[in-house]
Amino acid sequence: MNRVLLPATWGWHVARDYEAGSAIAAERLLLAWRRNPELLLCAATGTSPTRAYGLFVQLMLSETKRRTGLRILKLDEWGGLLPDDPATCETYLQENLIKPLEISPDRYLGFQSDTSSPSKECTRVSAWLGANGPIDVCVLGVGVNGHLGFNEPNDALNADCHVAELTSASLSHAMLSSTSRQPSHGLTVGMRDILASRLVLLLVFGEAKAEQLKRLVTGGLSTNFPASFLTLHQQVVCVCDEAAAARLPEISQSMASDDQ
């Protein structure tokens, strides 16, 4: 059995299924916001966090405390698409978080997908994050190639917000099935800001992610598997389901908080 290479401070929840795991993640988000009403949430998109966001919204709307302090930062974006394209991260976040929680424009920042100067757009987001960060909670999934946001596998990783050359794995993402356009590049928060987050909430669900999760926690550091750098972070809460953890019996038995 491969040795687990995780800091002892990691939190680990192996839930029965996607629904149960999403409920755990939503509760963690609510707890973080209760502790810090000015929370800066860096939000990933895609299937992994969708249900967690929905449950988080329900919990937030039931709170009696004012929700005006919550701030949201978009993790990444498909460059070259119009902002209202159904495939954009913008559309996703507007539908799943921004509009339901009535997040005002001054409390939300995201990369503009159709900017004429992607590099300047990355500089703008970096400057904002430098003035308003660090990120309090960064919600992440693990790509099929191990990417985090659009920090793609490469010989070296970018520390700051940057324009990314998209891999074939990223261009096969399910989000793009809803558009007839092809992104020309990615825009993403860099690894330094991700690793500077006070807490990383990592969501990994489904049998298709079992190999990626195994590699993350047993494979050691590699720029060709960017998610491996999360093992350098001391405050990660990983929420997965039994299907994703199936190849990690040593974690599910000895490290897991079983929330079934």
C-alpha positions in Angstrom: 0.0 0.0 0.0 1.4 3.4 -0.9 2.2 5.7 2.0 -0.2 8.6 2.6 1.7 12.0 2.3 -0.7 14.3 4.1 -0.1 16.8 6.9 -1.6 15.7 10.2 -3.6 18.9 10.3 -5.7 18.0 7.2 -9.4 17.3 7.9 -10.9 14.3 6.0 -14.5 13.4 5.5 -15.5 10.3 3.6 -19.2 10.6 2.9 -21.6 8.0 1.7 -22.3 9.8 -1.6 -22.3 13.1 -3.5 -25.3 14.4 -1.6 -24.0 13.6 1.8 -20.5 15.0 0.9 -22.1 18.2 -0.4 -24.0 18.7 2.8 -20.8 18.4 4.8 -19.1 21.0 2.5 -22.1 23.4 2.9 -21.9 23.2 6.6 -18.2 23.9 6.6 -18.8 27.0 4.4 -21.5 28.2 6.8 -19.3 27.7 9.8 -16.5 29.6 8.1 -18.8 32.5 7.4 -20.3 32.5 10.9 -16.7 32.9 12.2 -15.9 35.6 9.8 -18.9 37.5 8.3 -16.4 39.3 5.9 -15.3 36.0 4.5 -13.5 36.0 1.2 -14.6 32.9 -0.7 -12.7 31.9 -3.8 -15.2 29.8 -5.7 -14.5 27.0 -8.2 -17.1 25.9 -10.7 -18.1 22.6 -12.2 -20.1 19.6 -11.0 -18.1 19.0 -7.8 -19.3 22.1 -5.8 -22.7 22.6 -7.4 -24.8 20.8 -4.8 -22.7 22.2 -2.0 -23.3 25.7 -3.2 -27.0 25.0 -3.4 -27.2 23.7 0.2 -25.0 26.6 1.4 -27.4 29.1 -0.2 -30.3 27.4 1.6 -28.4 27.6 4.9 -27.4 31.2 4.4 -31.0 32.3 3.5 -32.2 30.7 6.8 -29.7 32.8 8.8 -31.0 35.7 10.8 -27.6 37.5 10.7 -27.1 40.0 7.9 -25.2 38.5 4.9 -23.9 41.7 3.5 -20.3 40.9 4.4 -19.6 37.8 2.3 -17.2 38.4 -0.6 -16.7 36.1 -3.6 -13.8 35.7 -5.9 -14.1 33.7 -9.1 -11.3 31.1 -9.3 -11.0 30.9 -13.0 -12.6 31.6 -16.3 -12.8 30.4 -19.9 -11.1 33.1 -22.0 -12.6 34.1 -25.3 -16.2 33.4 -24.5 -18.9 36.1 -24.1 -19.7 36.7 -20.4 -23.3 35.5 -20.9 -22.3 32.3 -22.7 -23.9 29.4 -20.7 -20.5 27.7 -20.5 -18.8 30.5 -18.6 -17.8 30.4 -15.0 -19.5 33.8 -14.8 -22.9 32.3 -15.7 -22.4 29.4 -13.3 -21.5 31.6 -10.3 -24.3 34.1 -11.1 -26.8 31.3 -11.1 -25.4 29.3 -8.1 -24.1 31.9 -5.7 -24.2 35.6 -6.7 -27.9 36.1 -7.5 -29.3 33.7 -4.9 -27.3 35.3 -2.1 -27.8 38.8 -3.5 -24.0 39.5 -3.6 -23.5 43.1 -4.6 -21.0 44.1 -7.3 -18.6 45.6 -4.8 -18.4 42.2 -3.0 -17.7 40.1 -6.1 -14.7 40.0 -8.4 -14.2 37.7 -11.4 -12.1 37.5 -14.5 -13.8 39.0 -17.6 -13.9 36.2 -20.2 -14.0 38.5 -23.2 -11.3 41.0 -22.2 -9.2 42.4 -25.1 -6.1 42.1 -22.9 -6.0 38.9 -20.9 -2.7 39.7 -19.3 -4.0 43.1 -18.0 -7.1 41.3 -16.7 -4.9 39.0 -14.7 -2.9 42.0 -13.3 -6.2 43.6 -12.3 -7.4 40.6 -10.4 -3.9 40.1 -8.8 -4.0 43.8 -7.6 -7.4 43.4 -6.1 -6.5 40.2 -4.3 -3.3 41.8 -3.0 -5.4 44.6 -1.5 -8.3 42.5 -0.3 -6.8 39.1 0.4 -5.7 36.6 1.4 -8.5 34.2 0.5 -10.3 32.9 3.6 -11.8 29.7 2.0 -10.8 28.4 -1.4 -13.2 25.8 -2.8 -11.4 23.5 -5.2 -12.0 20.3 -7.2 -9.3 18.2 -8.8 -9.2 18.1 -12.6 -8.8 14.8 -14.4 -5.2 15.8 -15.1 -4.6 17.2 -11.6 -5.1 20.8 -12.4 -6.4 23.4 -9.9 -8.4 26.0 -11.6 -6.4 26.5 -14.8 -3.1 25.8 -13.2 -2.4 23.2 -15.7 0.3 20.5 -15.6 3.6 21.9 -16.8 7.3 22.0 -16.2 6.8 25.0 -13.9 3.7 26.4 -12.2 2.7 30.1 -12.1 2.6 31.8 -8.7 0.2 34.6 -9.7 -3.0 35.2 -11.7 -2.1 34.3 -15.2 -3.3 33.4 -18.7 -3.2 29.7 -19.2 -2.8 27.5 -22.2 -5.6 25.0 -21.9 -4.8 21.3 -22.1 -6.9 18.9 -24.1 -8.3 17.5 -20.7 -9.6 21.0 -19.8 -11.1 21.5 -23.2 -13.0 18.3 -22.8 -14.7 19.7 -19.6 -18.4 19.1 -19.4 -19.1 22.8 -18.9 -18.1 23.4 -22.6 -20.9 21.0 -23.8 -23.3 23.9 -23.5 -21.5 26.2 -25.9 -20.7 26.1 -29.6 -17.6 28.2 -29.0 -14.1 27.1 -28.1 -12.2 29.0 -25.4 -8.9 30.4 -26.6 -7.2 30.4 -23.2 -7.9 30.2 -19.5 -7.7 32.9 -16.8 -6.9 31.7 -13.3 -5.8 32.5 -9.8 -2.2 31.3 -9.4 -0.8 28.7 -7.1 0.7 31.2 -4.6 -2.7 32.7 -3.8 -4.3 29.3 -3.6 -1.7 28.1 -1.2 -1.9 31.3 0.8 -5.6 30.7 1.5 -6.4 30.3 5.1 -8.5 27.2 4.4 -8.8 25.0 1.3 -12.1 23.1 1.0 -11.3 20.3 -1.5 -14.2 18.4 -3.0 -13.6 15.1 -4.8 -16.6 13.0 -5.8 -17.2 9.9 -8.0 -15.3 6.8 -9.1 -13.8 8.8 -12.0 -11.8 10.8 -9.5 -10.5 7.9 -7.5 -7.2 7.7 -9.3 -6.6 11.4 -9.1 -7.3 11.4 -5.3 -4.9 8.5 -4.8 -2.2 10.3 -6.7 -2.8 13.5 -4.8 -2.2 11.9 -1.4 0.4 9.3 -2.2 2.3 10.5 -5.3 4.5 13.2 -4.0 5.0 16.7 -5.4 5.0 17.2 -9.2 4.4 20.2 -11.4 2.8 17.8 -13.8 0.1 17.1 -11.1 -0.6 20.6 -9.7 -3.0 19.3 -7.1 -0.1 17.6 -5.3 1.0 21.0 -4.0 -2.0 21.0 -1.7 0.0 18.6 0.4 2.2 21.6 1.4 -0.9 23.4 2.9 -1.6 22.8 6.6 -5.3 23.7 6.5 -7.1 21.6 4.0 -10.5 19.9 4.5 -11.0 17.2 1.9 -14.6 16.0 1.5 -15.0 13.0 -0.8 -17.5 10.2 -1.3 -16.9 6.5 -0.9 -16.4 6.0 -4.6 -13.6 8.6 -4.8 -11.9 7.1 -1.7 -12.3 3.5 -2.8 -8.6 3.2 -3.5 -7.6 4.7 -0.2 -8.6 2.3 2.5 -5.9 3.5 4.8 -7.4 7.0 4.8 -11.0 5.9 5.0 -10.2 3.7 8.0 -7.7 5.7 10.0 -8.0 9.4 9.1 -11.6 9.8 8.0 -14.4 11.4 9.9 -17.2 9.2 8.6 -20.2 11.4 8.0 -22.8 9.0 6.6 
